[in-house]
């Protein structure tokens, strides 16, 4: 976990889920505060006077869709990292959530270690998804893109998996500087500002 003391909000209408996540985060020294809410409206009211670092947001809430609430959260608190939670993953839901500003999507059945690691990765500005979610969202097609080199296609797939510059450099046998250069070139080529927007665009256009 990051050395920064974090404030985390959990939004879920199932008490057992709330308690399970609270128990997980209690043992993390860098998580200073954990707030829980059963509705999206309660979360929005909380945001009026607080600035949580992370929001774990259930997709199906009693008062609306977590996908829609995600958009509202990002409008109110652009710097807050939102990660969707659900018992199931549907490609259209995940894509819509990312388009609304989320930093990732996890299944509630994900191992505790995966949840903690995903929060750390999301705080670094990367997109996070569990392995099962990636299998559902990302197609295995090897479709060719004339405007992209083979190396760029390899890099895009690794970026979509949420891998860090260091890991990508190791897997592709490149220096970190070279990976960063490729990344910047891809952002410019697709006309997006960051990796999250890049992955969202690739999903939307079915390029992965």
N, C-alpha and C positions, 0 to 999 in steps of 0.2 A: 504493500500500500504506500501511497504518497506520504511524505513526512508532514504535510499540511494537515491540520485538524479539520476533519470534514463534517458537514451537516448533511444528513440524508433524510429523505422523505419517502415513505412507502405508501402507495395508494392501492388498496385492495379491500373488497368487501367480505373476504373470508378470514375470520379471526385466526384460524390455524395457520394460514399463510403468513399473516402479520407476525404471529408469535414465533414461527420458524425463522423468519428473516431477522427479527429482533434478536433472537438467540444467537444467530450467526454473527451479527455485527457487534454484539456486546463484547465479544472476545477480541475485537480489533481495536488496538490502542489508538489508531489514527482517526477513528470515527468517534467524534465527540458528542454528537447529538443524533438521535434517531426519532423522527416524528412519523406517526401513522394516521391514515385517513381512510374512511370507508367510501367516500364519494369524490368525484372530481371537483365538485363545487367547494367542498371543504378544503381541498388542496389550494384552489384559487384564492380562497379567503385567507389562507395561511401565507400565501405569497405576497399579500399586500404589505406585510410587515417583516418578512424574513427572506433570506437569500440562500436556500439550500444549494449545495454543490451538486448533488445527485438526486434525481427523482426516479424511483422504480415504479412504473405506472402500469397497472393492470389494463388490458385491452377492453375487457367487458366489465363496465361499472353500472351500478343501479341507475345512475342519472345520465348515462350517455356513453359514447365510445371513447376509449382511451386515446384512439388515434386523433380524434377531434380535440380532446383536452391537451394533447401534446402540443398542438399548434398554438393553443391559448397560452400554455406555459411558456413557450419560446417567445411569444410576443411580449409577455409580461417580464420574463427573466431570460433574456437571450443567452446569458452566460451559464445558465443551469443545464447540466447534462441530463438528458432524459433517456431512459432505457425501458423499452416495453417489456411486459411480462404477460405470458398467456399459457394455457394448458395445451394449446395447439398452435401450429404455425401455418398460415396460408400466405402464399406468395404475394397476392394483391394487398393483404393487410400490412405485411412487412414493408413493401415498397411505399405504400401510402404513408406509413408511419415515418419512414426515413425522409420522405418528401416534406413532411411536416416538421422536420428538424430534429428528429430523434437520433441518438448516437448508436442505437443498436436494439436488438430484440433477443430475449432469452425465454426459454421454456421454464416453467416453474419447477419442472422435474430436474433441472440442471444441477449437477453436483455443487456443493458449497464452494469448493475451490474454484470452479469455473465462474461462479457469480462474483467472487472477490477479485479474480483476475480480470474479469470483464470490466469491472468498475475502474480498475487501475488503467486499463487500456483506453477506456472511454475518456478518462480525464486527460489523457495525452492527445486527444483529438482524433482518435481512430474509431472506425466503425466496428462494433462488436456483435457477434452472433455465435450461438452454440453450434456445434458440429451438425446436429440434426437439422437446425434451421437453415444452415448453409446448403445442405443437401436438397432441401425443398426449394430454396430461393434461387440458387445458382444452377443453371443448366450445364450440362457437360459438353455442349456443342463446341466444336473446334472451328467454327465459322471464321473465314478469313476476312481481314480488314485491310484493303489495299493501302490505306493511308498510314497504317501502323507497321512498325517493324516486328519481327518475331520476339525480340527482347522486350519491346513495349507491351506486347500481349501477355508475355509471362509476368511482367511487373504488375499489370492491371489485375490479373487473377490473384496475385499475392496481396495486393492492396485490398481487394474485395474481401479477402479472408481476414483482414484486420491485422496483418503482420507488420511488425515494426521495421524501421529502416535497417537496424542491425541484423535482424533475422533474414530480411530479403537479401541483404548484401551477402550473407553467408550462403544462402541457398542458391543464389545466382553467380556466386564467385566474383562479386564486384566490390569495389570500395564503397563506403557509405556516401562519399562525395558523389560518386557516379550515380548511385541510387537516387540521391536527392535531386541530382540534375535531371534524371529521367522523370522523376515525379513532377518537378516544376514544368518540364516540357509538356507532360500530359495534361496538367492543369491548364496550361496556356492553350494547348491544342483543342481541348474541349470547352474552353471558355468558362471554367469554374474557379472558385476561390480556394477550395480546400479539398482534402481527400474525401470527406463525407459527401460533398456535392458531386464529386467525380463518381463515386460508387453509386449514388442515387441515380445519376444520369444513365450509367451503364445498365442499371436494373430497369429503369423506365423504358429505355430503348431496346431492351432485351439483347444487350451486347455480351452478356455473360451467361 
